[in-house]
Amino acid sequence: MRNNKTVLITGASSGIGYELAKLFAKEGYDLILTARRLERLNHLKESIEATISDIKITTFTEDLSEENSAEELFKKVKDQNLNVDILINNAGIGDLSYFSEANIEKLSKMINLNILGLTKLSRLFISDIKSSEAGAIINIASTASFQPVPLMAVYAATKAYVKSFSLALAAELEEDKNNKAKIICICPGVTQTEFFANANANPLGLPEGFIASSEEVAEFTLKTLQQGKSGVAVHGKMNSLLTLASRILSNKFSNYISLKIMRRLEEKL
Ligand SMILES: NC(=O)c1ccc[n+]([C@@H]2O[C@H](COP(=O)([O-])OP(=O)(O)OC[C@H]3O[C@@H](n4cnc5c(N)ncnc54)[C@H](OP(=O)(O)O)[C@@H]3O)[C@@H](O)[C@H]2O)c1
């Protein structure tokens, strides 16, 4: 049944964002879905509406790596008199390459999307979110936020930003006694989505049991929100152990393990 709350999901045209849209729809949220591929968003909207008829779904195309795109998206939302209770900053890209050979244009897009777009959307929607009884910002970071990742150096650094930013914002809001908004940072490990193909990597080089499905990560995200607390949440026992290890091990050893794993993603291309 409709709950009269609205969730804005970036990167809803595939992978984790796509599954989040379906799950939040089942929970009765109105949806604002955005990505570059509008036809995919509209197809998702139609397939949800075929089974759930009492929620409102709005789709917007936006390339969030472009300058002023966050402001444009905010304007489109406001022009339709929509209010956002929950913002899920999910859109993100990676790139598997040695930094000295990396494409500068792709690196710029990654930084713009993973960092700048997420930061600006958070800033633009924070008033809406703070004034909602059910307000939350959910940032999709990664287990890569816990340690440097050779071959994905810039990607991991963008995700370290997302984790650091989320924790600091949560601390600022917790100081405010009237604030109810939660700031949640989700850290998935390797997840089977279009992410790896777009990043020139192949997760099939990794051992079985290491790769989660996008449905599992989406369910974990919703469950974490329902726990009602701000903070960082790592998906999966294996990933939790690895992130713990990265905090205990020396940088040198952690980088050695990380490089070994990343080479497996590269080998199978
Ligand atoms: N898959 C993993 O192993 C993994 C692990 C940890 C964290 N994550 C994080 O999870 C999040 C979701 O990724 P995913 O795995 O679900 O990958 P995905 O299937 O490739 O989905 C990425 C989404 O982001 C959108 N997107 C990409 N570039 C965009 C741009 N310039 N402007 C607006 N939207 C854009 C894509 O839509 P369009 O192409 O239609 O724009 C797509 O909907 C990302 O932040 C990623 O870093 C993934």
The ligand as an ORCA input file, in Angstrom:
! r2SCAN-3c Opt
* xyz 0 1
  N      28.857     -4.056     -8.997
  C      29.730     -4.039     -8.004
  O      30.542     -4.974     -7.823
  C      29.746     -2.913     -7.029
  C      30.471     -3.066     -5.844
  C      30.496     -2.030     -4.927
  C      29.827     -0.855     -5.186
  N      29.137     -0.711     -6.361
  C      28.464      0.563     -6.599
  O      27.097      0.328     -6.793
  C      26.534      1.407     -7.533
  C      25.619      0.833     -8.607
  O      26.396      0.126     -9.551
  P      25.944     -1.251    -10.212
  O      26.890     -2.286     -9.754
  O      24.502     -1.480    -10.044
  O      26.341     -0.960    -11.729
  P      25.482     -0.769    -13.062
  O      24.608     -1.942    -13.301
  O      26.490     -0.428    -14.097
  O      24.577      0.499    -12.737
  C      25.083      1.798    -12.727
  C      23.941      2.780    -12.859
  O      24.497      4.102    -12.878
  C      23.980      4.808    -14.008
  N      24.966      5.743    -14.528
  C      26.194      5.465    -15.023
  N      26.778      6.587    -15.486
  C      25.889      7.595    -15.270
  C      25.906      8.980    -15.544
  N      26.955      9.563    -16.144
  N      24.835      9.723    -15.189
  C      23.762      9.141    -14.594
  N      23.687      7.839    -14.318
  C      24.737      7.066    -14.661
  C      23.673      3.717    -15.031
  O      22.622      4.136    -15.903
  P      22.793      4.738    -17.372
  O      23.919      3.994    -18.030
  O      21.459      4.495    -17.996
  O      23.076      6.186    -17.168
  C      23.163      2.590    -14.141
  O      21.792      2.749    -13.904
  C      27.719      2.209     -8.066
  O      27.884      3.371     -7.300
  C      28.900      1.272     -7.859
  O      30.107      1.986     -7.667
  C      29.081     -1.720     -7.275
*
